[in-house]
Amino acid sequence: MNDMSLTNLQSGITMVSAAAIEAFTARLRGRVLIATDAAYYEARTIWNGMIDRRPGLIVQCAGAADVVNAVRFAAENQLLVAVRGGGHNIAGNA
């Protein structure tokens, strides 16, 4: 994995090192997907096919501790976060 350019809270770009992402991934029970992972496309697909978002990272949490770690990682790196529940929001916000 290489360093990644991810969207930050100011709608700009933050470079996050591969080492930081790997350390974050190691703390999770769930998994982290990037665009080159086979499961990425399916994980980013939502109910409304007109919405085509491509998140820099997709974190598939396997419990509350994963959620806490994901939010901490995003805060430490000032990354923009979107939470996907059922994926059924018509505007593509879910």
C-alpha positions in Angstrom: 0.0 0.0 0.0 1.2 3.5 -0.8 0.6 6.8 1.0 -3.0 8.0 0.2 -4.5 11.4 -0.6 -7.8 11.6 1.4 -10.4 14.3 1.6 -10.1 16.4 4.8 -12.6 18.5 6.8 -11.8 21.6 4.8 -12.7 19.9 1.4 -9.0 19.7 0.6 -6.6 16.8 0.6 -4.6 15.3 3.4 -1.7 12.8 2.7 -1.9 9.9 5.1 1.1 7.6 5.2 0.8 3.9 4.3 2.3 3.1 7.8 -0.5 5.1 9.5 -3.2 3.3 7.5 -1.6 -0.1 8.2 -1.3 0.6 11.9 -5.0 1.7 11.9 -6.0 -1.5 10.0 -4.1 -3.6 12.6 -6.2 -2.2 15.4 -9.5 -3.3 13.8 -11.5 -6.6 13.9 -13.2 -5.4 10.8 -11.5 -4.5 7.6 -10.4 -1.4 5.6 -11.0 -1.3 1.9 -9.2 0.8 -0.7 -10.0 1.2 -4.4 -7.7 -1.6 -5.4 -9.4 -4.2 -3.2 -11.8 -6.6 -4.9 -14.6 -5.9 -2.3 -14.3 -2.1 -2.7 -16.8 -1.7 -5.5 -19.6 -3.7 -3.8 -19.0 -2.0 -0.5 -19.3 1.5 -2.0 -22.5 0.8 -3.9 -25.7 2.2 -2.5 -29.4 1.8 -3.2 -29.7 4.9 -5.4 -27.7 4.0 -8.5 -27.5 7.7 -9.6 -25.1 8.4 -6.7 -21.5 7.4 -7.5 -19.2 8.1 -4.5 -15.7 6.8 -4.3 -14.5 7.1 -0.7 -10.7 7.0 -0.1 -11.1 4.4 2.6 -14.1 2.2 3.5 -14.0 0.9 7.1 -16.3 -2.1 7.7 -16.6 -2.1 11.5 -17.0 -5.3 13.4 -18.1 -3.7 16.6 -18.2 -0.6 18.7 -14.4 -0.6 19.3 -13.9 -0.4 15.5 -16.2 2.6 15.3 -14.2 4.3 18.1 -10.9 3.6 16.3 -12.3 4.8 12.9 -13.5 8.1 14.4 -10.2 8.6 16.2 -8.2 7.9 13.1 -10.3 10.3 11.1 -10.0 13.0 13.8 -6.2 12.5 14.1 -5.9 13.0 10.4 -8.7 15.6 10.0 -10.5 13.4 7.5 -14.0 13.8 6.3 -16.3 11.0 7.5 -19.5 9.6 6.1 -21.5 7.0 8.0 -23.4 4.5 5.9 -26.3 2.8 7.6 -28.7 1.0 5.3 -27.6 2.9 2.3 -31.1 3.9 1.4 -31.0 7.7 1.6 -32.3 9.0 -1.7 -29.7 11.8 -1.8 -26.8 9.3 -1.3 -26.0 10.6 2.2 -26.4 7.3 3.9 
